[in-house]
Amino acid sequence: MQLYYYQHCPFCAKVRFTFGLKKLPVTLQVVMADDEATPVALVGKKIVPILVKDDGTAMTESLDIVGYLDGLGERPLLAGPLNPAITEWITALRVFLKNLTYPRFARTDFAELATPQAREAYRQKETKVIGDLDEKFRQSAQWIGPLNESLAQLDALLVSTEACNGELSEDDVNLFAFLRNASIVKEAVWPARVERYVKGLSERTQVPLFFDLAM
């Protein structure tokens, strides 16, 4: 199988998480941020992640791909219970986390931003979403407090540092992806259990975090 993806993308991280968890072989192919032709040729629109299965057919939508991958092999590994509070926590985080992460992603040496044209395409795309990225970066302080409050709240929600609800589930796929994004924020204060949770899943799935890139 082949996965077309962005290194920074949380939706791509969900798919990579599942590949790593299931120990499934995959060829990773970065799509440049300004490359419209490749995804359009595969699925008719500019989107990632894209999974090309062994039979040559292509899939989009991260959780659809996660479900497909988890169904391969002897048994699913994401069969645990779901907790609506985890979904609510992620939803609340998404409201402001983009104001911290998009400006930082634009300044980071991800493979999909390796050319000036690709980096500019990313900047233009995300500027339409949140406004001027440089200005948002300078305003980071106003979102650091809410981020740290959210991380503290999550500490109380975690049933286990191995799986947020005690047994691995789709909640872990979603939660890991957005905690991974948060790891690029240098001023974030990570409760010990939350940090142990995200680092443990990173090691288990071989999806790298951004702590070394934090700014």
TORTIBA-420043 format. One record per residue: residue number from 1; chain; x, y, z of N, C-alpha, C, O, CB in turn. Coordinates in steps of 0.2 Angstrom, whole numbers, plus 2048, in hexadecimal, padded with zeros to 3 digits. Atoms other than C-alpha are relative to their C-alpha. Last residue first. Glycine has a CB too. Layout:
BEGIN
 num chaine n.c1 n.c2 n.c3 ca.c1 ca.c2 ca.c3 c.c1 c.c2 c.c3 o.c1 o.c2 o.c3 cb.c1 cb.c2 cb.c3
 NUM      A    X    Y    Z     X     Y     Z    X    Y    Z    X    Y    Z     X     Y     Z
...
# end
This chain:
BEGIN
 num chaine n.c1 n.c2 n.c3 ca.c1 ca.c2 ca.c3 c.c1 c.c2 c.c3 o.c1 o.c2 o.c3 cb.c1 cb.c2 cb.c3
 215      A  7FE  7F9  800   82D   888   85E  7FA  804  803  7FB  80A  804   801   802   7F9
 214      A  805  7FB  7FD   82C   875   85F  803  807  800  809  808  801   7FF   7FE   807
 213      A  801  7FA  805   836   86B   852  7FD  806  803  7FB  80B  800   7FC   7FE   7FA
 212      A  7FA  7FE  802   83D   85E   85E  800  806  7FC  805  809  7FB   804   7FA   7FD
 211      A  7FD  7FC  7FA   82C   85D   867  807  802  7FE  809  808  800   801   7FB   805
 210      A  7FD  7FA  802   824   859   856  804  804  805  806  809  805   7FB   805   7FD
 209      A  803  7FA  7FD   81F   847   858  804  806  7FE  809  805  7FA   7FF   800   808
 208      A  7FC  7FB  7FC   824   839   84D  7FC  806  802  7F7  808  7FF   806   802   7FC
 207      A  802  7F9  803   818   82B   847  803  805  805  802  806  80A   7F8   801   800
 206      A  7FA  7FE  804   821   81A   84B  7FD  807  7FC  800  808  7F7   802   7FB   7FB
 205      A  803  7FF  807   810   813   851  806  802  7FC  805  802  7F6   7FA   804   800
 204      A  804  806  802   816   80C   862  7FF  800  7F9  7FF  7FB  7F6   7FA   7FF   805
 203      A  7FB  806  800   823   81A   865  7FD  7FA  7FD  800  7F6  7F9   803   7FF   807
 202      A  7FC  7FE  805   816   828   861  805  7FA  7FF  807  7F8  7F9   804   806   801
 201      A  804  802  806   809   81F   86C  805  802  7FA  804  7FE  7F4   7FA   804   7FF
 200      A  801  807  801   815   820   87A  7FD  7FD  7FA  7FF  7F8  7F7   7FC   7FD   806
 199      A  7F9  802  802   81A   832   877  800  7F8  800  803  7F5  7FB   805   802   805
 198      A  7FE  7FE  807   808   837   877  806  7FD  7FE  807  7FB  7F8   7FF   807   7FF
 197      A  805  802  804   803   82E   887  802  801  7F8  802  7FC  7F4   7F9   803   801
 196      A  7FE  807  801   813   832   890  7FB  7FC  7FB  7FD  7F8  7F8   7FF   7FD   807
 195      A  7FA  801  804   810   844   88C  802  7F9  800  804  7F7  7FA   805   804   804
 194      A  801  7FF  807   7FE   843   892  806  800  7FC  806  7FD  7F6   7FD   807   7FF
 193      A  803  806  803   803   83A   8A2  7FE  801  7F9  7FE  7FD  7F5   7FA   7FF   804
 192      A  7FC  806  801   810   847   8A6  7FD  7FA  7FD  800  7F7  7F9   803   7FE   807
 191      A  800  805  7FA   806   856   8A3  803  7FA  7FF  803  7F7  7F9   7F8   7FF   802
 190      A  803  806  801   80C   860   894  800  7FC  807  805  7FB  80A   804   7FB   7FB
 189      A  7FE  804  7F9   80F   872   895  7FC  7FA  800  7F6  7F9  800   7FE   805   806
 188      A  805  804  7FD   80F   87A   883  802  7FC  806  808  7FA  807   7FE   7FA   7FB
 187      A  802  7FE  7F9   81B   888   881  7FB  7FB  803  7F9  7FD  808   7FD   807   7FF
 186      A  7FB  801  7FB   824   87F   873  7FE  802  807  800  7FF  80C   806   805   7FE
 185      A  801  7FA  7FC   815   87C   868  805  800  806  804  7FC  80B   7F9   801   802
 184      A  7FB  7FB  804   81A   86F   85B  800  806  804  803  80B  802   7FD   800   7F9
 183      A  7F9  801  7FE   813   861   867  805  805  7FD  80B  805  7FE   802   7F9   7FF
 182      A  7FF  7FC  7FA   801   868   865  808  800  802  80A  804  805   7FC   7FE   806
 181      A  800  7F9  802   800   860   854  803  805  805  807  809  804   7FA   802   7FD
 180      A  7FA  7FF  804   805   84F   85B  801  807  7FD  806  80A  7FE   800   7FB   7FA
 179      A  7FB  7FF  7FB   7F7   852   868  807  800  7FC  80B  804  7FE   801   7FA   805
 178      A  801  7F9  7FE   7EB   854   85A  805  802  805  808  807  806   7F9   802   802
 177      A  7FE  7FB  806   7F0   844   851  800  807  802  804  80B  800   7FB   7FF   7FB
 176      A  7F9  800  802   7F1   83A   861  802  805  7FB  806  809  7FC   803   7F9   7FE
 175      A  7FD  7FC  7FB   7DF   83F   866  808  800  7FF  80B  806  7FF   7FF   7FC   807
 174      A  801  7F9  800   7D8   839   856  804  804  805  806  80A  803   7F8   801   801
 173      A  7FE  7FE  807   7E0   828   855  7FF  808  800  804  80B  7FE   7FC   7FC   7FA
 172      A  7F8  7FF  7FF   7DE   826   868  803  802  7F9  807  806  7F9   803   7F9   802
 171      A  7FE  7FA  7FC   7CB   829   866  808  801  801  80A  807  800   7FD   800   807
 170      A  800  7FB  804   7CA   81C   859  801  807  803  804  80B  800   7FA   801   7FB
 169      A  807  7FF  804   7CD   80F   866  802  806  7FB  807  809  7FB   7FB   802   805
 168      A  800  7FC  807   7DB   808   870  7FA  800  7FC  7F6  7FB  7FC   806   7FD   7FC
 167      A  7FE  804  806   7D6   802   881  800  803  7FA  7FC  808  7F9   7FA   7FA   800
 166      A  7FE  807  7FD   7D6   80B   892  801  7FB  7FB  805  7F6  7FC   7FA   7FE   804
 165      A  806  803  7FD   7CC   81A   88B  802  7F9  803  7FD  7F6  805   7FB   800   7FB
 164      A  803  7FA  7FC   7DC   825   887  7FA  7FD  803  7F8  800  809   7FE   805   7FB
 163      A  806  7FE  805   7E6   816   882  7FC  804  804  7FB  803  80A   7FD   7F9   7FF
 162      A  7FF  805  806   7F8   811   889  7FA  801  7FB  7FB  801  7F5   800   7F9   803
 161      A  7FB  7FE  804   7F9   820   895  801  7FC  7FA  805  7FE  7F5   806   802   804
 160      A  7F9  804  800   7E9   81A   89D  804  804  7FB  802  807  7F6   7FF   7F9   7FE
 159      A  800  806  7FC   7D8   821   8A1  806  7FD  801  808  7FA  806   7FA   7FB   7FD
 158      A  7FD  806  802   7DC   832   89A  7FF  7FA  805  801  7FB  80B   808   802   800
 157      A  804  804  804   7CF   83F   89E  803  7F9  7FE  7FF  7F4  7FD   7FE   804   7F9
 156      A  805  803  7FC   7D7   847   8AC  7FC  7FC  7FC  7F9  7F7  7FF   7FC   806   803
 155      A  7FD  805  7FC   7E7   84A   8A2  7FB  7FD  805  7FC  7F7  807   805   804   805
 154      A  800  807  803   7DC   851   894  803  7FB  805  802  7F5  805   805   801   7FA
 153      A  807  803  800   7D7   860   89F  801  7F9  7FE  7FD  7F4  800   7FB   804   7FC
 152      A  802  801  7F9   7E9   865   8A2  7FA  7FC  801  7F9  7F7  805   800   806   805
 151      A  7FB  806  7FF   7ED   864   88F  7FF  7FE  808  7FF  7F8  809   807   802   7FF
 150      A  802  806  804   7DE   86F   88C  804  7FA  802  801  7F5  803   7FF   801   7F9
 149      A  806  802  7FC   7E4   87C   899  7FD  7F9  7FD  7FA  7F5  801   7FA   806   800
 148      A  7FD  803  7FA   7F5   87C   891  7FA  7FE  804  7FA  7F9  808   804   804   803
 147      A  7FD  807  801   7ED   87F   880  802  7FC  806  800  7F7  807   806   801   7FB
 146      A  806  805  801   7E1   88D   887  803  7F9  7FE  800  7F4  800   7FC   802   7FA
 145      A  803  801  7FA   7F1   896   88E  7FA  7FA  7FF  7FA  7F6  803   7FD   806   803
 144      A  7FC  805  7FD   7FB   894   87E  7FC  7FE  807  7FC  7F8  809   807   803   802
 143      A  803  806  800   7ED   89C   874  804  7FB  804  802  7F5  805   800   7FE   7F9
 142      A  807  800  7FE   7F0   8AE   878  7FD  7F9  800  7F7  7F8  803   7FC   805   7FC
 141      A  801  800  7F8   803   8AC   879  7F8  800  801  7F7  7FD  807   802   806   803
 140      A  801  807  7FD   803   8A7   866  7FE  800  808  7FB  7FC  80A   807   7FD   800
 139      A  806  800  7FB   7FF   8B9   860  800  7F9  804  7FB  7F8  807   7FA   801   7FC
 138      A  7FF  7FB  7FB   810   8BB   857  7FB  800  805  7FC  802  80B   801   807   7FD
 137      A  7FA  803  7FC   80D   8AA   84E  802  805  806  803  803  80B   806   7FF   7FB
 136      A  802  805  7FB   7FC   8B0   849  805  7FD  804  804  7FC  80A   7FC   7FA   7FC
 135      A  804  7FC  7FB   803   8C0   841  7FE  7FB  806  7FE  7FC  80C   7FA   804   7FD
 134      A  7FA  7FD  7FB   810   8B5   838  7FC  804  805  7FF  804  80B   804   805   7FB
 133      A  7FC  805  7FB   802   8AA   832  805  803  804  806  801  80A   803   7FA   7FC
 132      A  7F9  7FF  801   7F6   8B8   82B  804  7FB  805  803  7FC  80B   802   807   801
 131      A  7FD  7FA  801   7E4   8B1   82C  808  800  800  80B  7FB  7FF   7FE   805   806
 130      A  7FF  7FD  7FA   7DD   8A1   833  802  807  800  803  80B  805   805   7FC   805
 129      A  804  804  7FB   7D6   897   824  800  805  807  7FB  806  80A   803   7FA   802
 128      A  807  7FF  802   7DB   8A2   815  7FC  7FD  806  7F6  7FF  807   7FE   7FC   7FA
 127      A  802  7F9  7FF   7EC   8A4   81D  7F9  801  7FF  7F6  805  802   804   804   7FB
 126      A  801  7FF  7F9   7ED   891   81D  7FE  807  802  7FA  808  807   805   7FD   805
 125      A  806  804  7FE   7EC   88F   80B  7FE  801  807  7F8  802  808   801   7F8   7FF
 124      A  806  7FD  803   7F7   89D   807  7FA  7FC  802  7F5  7FF  803   801   800   7F8
 123      A  801  7FA  7FC   805   897   813  7F9  803  7FD  7F5  805  801   805   805   7FF
 122      A  802  802  7F9   804   885   80C  7FE  807  804  7F8  807  806   805   7FC   804
 121      A  807  803  801   805   88B   7FA  7FD  7FF  807  7F7  800  808   801   7FA   7FC
 120      A  804  7FB  802   814   896   7FF  7F9  7FE  7FF  7F4  801  801   802   804   7FA
 119      A  801  7FD  7FA   81D   887   807  7FB  806  7FF  7F7  807  803   806   803   803
 118      A  804  804  7FC   81A   87D   7F7  7FF  804  807  7F9  804  809   803   7F9   802
 117      A  807  800  803   821   88B   7EC  7FB  7FC  804  7F5  7FE  805   800   7FD   7F9
 116      A  803  7FA  7FF   830   88E   7F7  7F9  800  7FD  7F4  803  801   804   806   7FD
 115      A  7FF  7FA  805   834   87C   7F6  7FD  806  802  7F8  806  805   7FE   7FD   7F9
 114      A  7F9  800  802   835   86F   804  802  805  7FB  808  806  7FA   803   7F9   7FE
 113      A  7FF  7F9  801   824   872   80B  807  801  7FE  80A  807  7FF   7FF   804   807
 112      A  805  7FD  805   81E   860   809  800  808  7FF  7FD  80B  7FB   7F9   7FF   802
 111      A  7FE  802  807   82E   85A   811  7FB  803  7FB  7FD  805  7F5   800   7F8   7FF
 110      A  803  806  802   82B   863   821  801  7FF  7F8  802  804  7F4   7F8   801   801
 109      A  7FD  803  806   838   870   825  7FC  7F9  7FF  800  7F4  7FF   807   7FF   801
 108      A  7FC  806  7FE   82E   87B   832  802  7FC  7F9  7FE  7FD  7F4   7FB   7FB   804
 107      A  7F9  7FE  7FF   829   88D   830  804  7FA  801  80A  7FA  802   800   804   806
 106      A  7FE  7FC  806   817   88A   828  808  802  801  80B  803  7FC   7FD   806   800
 105      A  7FF  805  806   814   87C   835  803  804  7FA  808  801  7F7   7FA   7FD   7FE
 104      A  7FA  804  7FE   817   889   843  801  7FB  7FA  807  7FA  7F8   7FF   7FC   807
 103      A  7FA  7FC  801   80A   895   83C  807  7FD  801  80C  7FE  7FE   800   806   804
 102      A  7FF  7FE  807   7FE   887   839  806  805  7FF  80A  804  7FB   7F9   803   7FE
 101      A  7FD  805  804   800   880   84B  802  802  7F9  807  801  7F6   7FD   7FA   800
 100      A  7F9  801  7FE   7FC   88E   857  804  7FC  7FB  80A  7FD  7FA   800   7FD   807
  99      A  7FC  7FA  800   7ED   895   84E  807  800  803  80B  804  802   7FC   805   805
  98      A  7FD  7FE  807   7E8   884   849  803  806  801  808  807  7FC   7FA   800   7FC
  97      A  7F9  803  801   7E7   87F   85C  803  802  7F9  809  803  7F8   800   7F8   801
  96      A  7FA  7FC  7FF   7D9   88B   85F  806  7FE  7FE  80B  801  7FD   800   803   807
  95      A  803  7F9  801   7C8   883   85A  806  805  800  806  80A  7FC   7FB   802   805
  94      A  7FF  7FE  807   7D1   872   858  7FE  807  7FF  800  80A  7FA   7FB   7FC   7FB
  93      A  7F9  7FF  801   7D3   870   86B  801  803  7F9  805  808  7F7   804   7FA   801
  92      A  7FF  7F9  7FD   7C0   872   86E  807  802  7FE  809  808  7FD   7FF   7FF   807
  91      A  803  7FB  804   7BD   864   861  801  807  803  802  80B  7FF   7F8   7FF   801
  90      A  7FD  7FF  806   7CA   859   869  7FD  806  7FC  800  80A  7F9   800   7F9   7FB
  89      A  7FA  7FD  7FF   7C3   85B   87A  804  801  7FA  807  807  7F9   805   7FB   805
  88      A  801  7F9  7FE   7B2   857   874  806  804  802  807  80A  800   7FB   801   807
  87      A  802  7FD  806   7B7   847   86C  7FF  808  801  801  80C  7FD   7FA   7FD   7FD
  86      A  7FA  7FF  804   7C0   842   87B  7FF  804  7FA  803  808  7F8   803   7F9   7FF
  85      A  7FC  7FA  7FD   7B1   846   886  806  801  7FC  809  806  7FC   801   7FE   807
  84      A  802  7F9  803   7A6   83B   87A  804  806  803  805  80B  7FF   7F9   801   801
  83      A  802  7FB  7FA   7B0   82C   880  7FF  806  7FD  803  80A  7FA   806   800   805
  82      A  7FF  7F9  801   7B2   81D   874  7FE  804  806  7F9  802  80A   7FD   802   7F9
  81      A  805  7FB  800   7B5   80B   879  802  807  7FE  807  809  7FF   7FD   800   807
  80      A  802  7FE  7F9   7C3   800   873  7FA  805  800  7F8  807  7FA   806   803   803
  79      A  807  802  7FE   7C3   7F7   862  7FE  802  807  7F8  800  809   800   7F8   800
  78      A  803  7FA  7FE   7D2   800   85A  7F9  7FF  802  7F4  802  800   801   805   7FB
  77      A  7FC  7FE  7FA   7DE   7F1   858  7FC  806  803  7FF  808  809   807   801   7FF
  76      A  7FF  7F9  7FF   7D3   7E7   84C  803  802  806  803  7FE  80B   7F9   804   800
  75      A  806  7FD  7FC   7D6   7D5   84A  801  807  800  807  80A  7FF   800   7FD   807
  74      A  804  805  7FC   7E0   7C8   83F  7FA  804  804  7F5  801  805   805   7FD   805
  73      A  7FD  804  7FB   7E6   7D4   832  7FB  7FC  804  7F6  7FB  802   805   804   804
  72      A  7FC  805  803   7DD   7E2   829  803  7FC  806  804  7FE  80B   805   804   7FC
  71      A  803  806  802   7CE   7EA   831  804  7FB  7FD  802  7F5  7FC   7FA   802   7FC
  70      A  801  804  7FA   7D9   7F7   839  7FC  7FA  7FF  7FC  7F5  803   7FC   805   805
  69      A  7F9  803  7FE   7DF   7FD   828  7FF  7FC  807  802  7F6  807   805   805   802
  68      A  7FE  806  805   7CD   7FF   821  807  7FD  803  807  7F7  803   802   804   7F9
  67      A  805  805  7FF   7C7   809   831  802  7FA  7FB  802  7F4  7FD   7F9   802   7FE
  66      A  7FE  803  7FA   7D7   814   830  7FB  7FA  801  7FE  7F5  803   7FE   805   806
  65      A  7FA  803  801   7D4   818   81E  802  7FC  806  804  7F6  806   805   804   7FE
  64      A  802  805  805   7C2   81D   821  806  7FB  7FF  805  7F5  7FF   7FD   802   7F9
  63      A  803  805  7FB   7C8   827   830  7FD  7FA  7FC  7FD  7F5  7FE   7FB   803   804
  62      A  7FC  804  7FB   7D4   830   825  7FD  7FB  804  800  7F5  804   803   806   804
  61      A  803  7FF  7FA   7C9   835   816  803  7FB  805  803  7F5  805   7F8   7FE   800
  60      A  7FF  7FA  7FC   7D0   82F   806  7FC  7FF  806  7F9  7FA  808   7FE   806   7FB
  59      A  804  7FE  7FB   7D2   81E   7FD  802  806  803  808  808  803   7FF   7FB   806
  58      A  7FE  7FB  7FB   7DA   818   7ED  7FA  802  805  7F4  802  803   802   806   7FC
  57      A  806  7FB  7FF   7D8   808   7E3  803  805  806  807  803  80A   7FA   7FC   802
  56      A  800  7FA  804   7E8   800   7DD  7FB  805  801  7FB  80A  7FE   800   7FE   7F9
  55      A  803  802  807   7E5   7EE   7E3  800  806  7FC  7FC  806  7F6   7F9   7FE   802
  54      A  7FC  804  805   7F2   7F1   7F0  7FD  7FE  7FA  800  7FC  7F5   801   7F9   804
  53      A  7FF  807  7FE   7EA   800   7F7  803  7FB  7FB  805  7FD  7F6   7F8   7FD   801
  52      A  800  804  806   7EE   812   7F3  801  7F9  802  806  7F7  804   805   802   7FA
  51      A  7FE  807  800   7EA   81C   802  7FF  7FC  7FA  7F9  7FC  7F8   7FD   7FC   806
  50      A  803  804  805   7E8   82F   800  803  7F9  801  80A  7F9  801   801   803   7F9
  49      A  7FD  806  803   7EA   83A   80F  7FD  7FD  7FB  7F7  7FD  7FA   802   7FB   806
  48      A  7FC  806  7FD   7E9   847   808  7FD  7FF  807  7F9  803  80A   808   802   801
  47      A  802  802  7F9   7DE   852   7FD  806  7FB  802  809  7F7  7FE   7F9   7FC   800
  46      A  7FA  7FF  7FC   7DF   85B   7EC  7FE  7FE  807  7FB  802  80B   803   807   7FF
  45      A  800  7FA  7FC   7D1   853   7E2  806  801  804  80A  7FC  805   7FA   801   805
  44      A  804  7FA  803   7CD   846   7D5  800  806  804  7FC  80B  802   7FA   7FD   800
  43      A  807  800  7FD   7D3   837   7DF  7FC  805  7FE  7F6  806  800   801   800   808
  42      A  802  806  7FC   7E4   831   7D8  7F9  800  802  7F6  7FB  802   804   800   807
  41      A  800  806  804   7E7   83E   7CA  7FE  7F9  804  7FB  7F5  801   807   7FF   7FE
  40      A  806  800  805   7E0   84C   7D5  801  7FA  7FB  7FB  7F7  7FA   801   806   7FC
  39      A  806  802  7FD   7EC   847   7E3  7FA  800  7FB  7F6  7FB  7FC   7FE   804   806
  38      A  800  807  7FD   7FB   847   7D8  7FA  7FE  803  7F7  7F9  801   806   800   805
  37      A  800  805  805   7F7   857   7CE  800  7F9  802  7FC  7F5  800   805   801   7FB
  36      A  807  801  801   7F4   863   7DC  7FF  7FA  7FC  7FA  7F6  7FC   7FC   806   7FE
  35      A  801  805  805   806   864   7E2  7F8  7FE  800  7F6  7FA  804   804   7F9   802
  34      A  803  7FD  806   808   874   7EB  7FF  7FB  7FB  7FD  7FD  7F5   805   805   7FE
  33      A  806  7FC  7FE   809   86C   7FD  7FD  804  7FA  7F8  806  7FA   802   805   805
  32      A  7FE  7F9  7FF   815   85F   7F6  7FA  804  801  7F5  803  7FE   804   802   7FA
  31      A  803  7FC  806   80E   84D   7F8  802  807  802  801  80A  807   7F8   800   800
  30      A  802  7F9  7FE   819   842   803  7FD  803  7FA  800  803  7F4   806   804   803
  29      A  7FE  7FB  806   819   830   7FE  7FD  807  802  7F7  808  802   7FC   7FD   7F9
  28      A  802  7F9  7FE   819   822   80C  803  805  7FA  808  805  7F8   803   803   806
  27      A  7FC  7FB  803   81A   810   806  7FD  807  801  7F8  809  7FF   801   7FE   7F9
  26      A  802  7FB  804   811   805   812  806  804  7FD  80B  805  800   7FB   805   805
  25      A  7FB  7FC  804   813   7F5   81C  7FD  805  7FB  7F7  804  7F9   804   7FA   7FB
  24      A  801  802  807   807   7F1   82A  805  804  7FB  807  80A  7FD   7F9   803   7FE
  23      A  7F9  803  802   80D   7F1   83C  7FF  7FE  7F8  801  7F8  7F6   802   7FA   804
  22      A  801  807  803   7FB   7F3   842  806  7FD  7FD  806  7F7  7FB   7FA   801   7FA
  21      A  803  804  7FB   7FF   801   84D  7FF  7F9  7FE  800  7F4  801   7F9   803   802
  20      A  7FB  802  7FB   80B   809   841  7FD  7FB  805  801  7F6  807   803   806   803
  19      A  7FB  804  804   7FE   809   832  806  7FD  806  807  7F7  806   804   803   7FB
  18      A  803  807  801   7F1   80F   83E  805  7FB  7FD  805  7F6  7FF   7FA   801   7FD
  17      A  801  803  7F9   7FC   81E   844  7FE  7F9  7FF  800  7F4  803   7FB   804   804
  16      A  7F9  802  7FE   801   822   832  800  7FC  807  803  7F7  808   805   805   800
  15      A  7FF  806  804   7EE   823   82E  807  7FD  802  807  7F7  802   800   802   7F9
  14      A  804  805  7FD   7EB   82F   83D  801  7F9  7FC  801  7F4  7FE   7F9   802   7FF
  13      A  7FD  803  7FA   7FB   839   839  7FB  7FA  802  7FD  7F5  805   801   805   805
  12      A  7FB  805  803   7F4   83C   827  803  7FD  806  804  7F7  806   805   804   7FC
  11      A  804  806  803   7E5   844   82F  804  7FB  7FD  802  7F5  7FE   7FB   803   7FB
  10      A  803  805  7FB   7F0   84E   83B  7FC  7FB  7FD  7FC  7F5  800   7FC   804   805
   9      A  807  801  800   7FA   855   82C  7FD  7FB  805  800  7F6  806   7FE   7FE   7F9
   8      A  803  7FC  7FB   80C   85B   82F  7F9  7FE  802  7F6  800  807   801   807   7FF
   7      A  7FD  802  7FA   815   84D   825  7FC  804  806  7FC  801  80C   807   802   800
   6      A  7FC  7FA  7FD   809   84F   817  803  7FE  806  7FF  7FA  80A   7FC   806   800
   5      A  802  7FC  7F9   802   83F   80F  804  806  800  809  807  7FC   802   7FB   806
   4      A  7FE  7F9  802   801   833   800  7FE  804  806  7F8  804  808   7FD   802   7F9
   3      A  803  7FB  7FD   801   821   807  802  807  7FE  808  808  7FF   800   800   808
   2      A  7FD  7FA  800   805   812   7FD  7FC  805  803  7F6  806  802   802   801   7F9
   1      A  804  7FA  800   800   800   800  804  806  800  80A  806  802   7FB   800   806
# end
